[in-house]
């Protein structure tokens, strides 16, 4: 066996235990948690074919101005929602969609 091949094999064997421990290590926890922001507004449309509500919401300080926008919601929320309902919920951006969760009835906001 030539000396270069022997040296390469010895280096590979020396590195093997470290590689085995690295393979056993758990992957790092994902730190990109979804940021949710409290939202208060009034439902202006129920868009059933897109599983969404259009909501005219108050300003979300430090996040966005007051505006009307569409949010994906779960089936139970979609079924219970009615145009004109005042609501609160938690808004977030998930992938390409704006999502509204934890939707609850609320007193109508002041104009």
DAFEN-V5114 format. One line per field, one symbol per residue. phi: phi as a letter, one per 20 degrees, with the letter a starting at -180 (. if undefined). psi: psi as a letter, one per 40 degrees, with the letter a starting at -180 (. if undefined). burial: I if it has 9 or more other C-alpha atoms within 8 Angstrom, else O. A space follows every 10 residues. Layout:
phi->???
psi->???
burial->???
//
This chain:
phi->.fffffffff ffffeggfff ffffffffff deffedcfcc acfdaddffd lbdecedfgd gmcaffadbd cfcffffgfe fcgnfeccad ebdcmedecc clfcfbffff e
psi->hidddddddd ddddeddddd dddeiiiiih egihhihhih ahheihgdee fiihhhiiig hediihihih hiiiddddde iihehhiiah iihhbeihih ifhiiiihii .
burial->OOOOOIOOOO OOOOOOOOOO OOOOOOOOOO OOOOOOOIII IIIIIIIOOO IIIIIIIIOI OOOOOIOOOI IIIOOOIIOO IOIOIIIIII IIIOOOOIII IOIOOIOIOO O
//
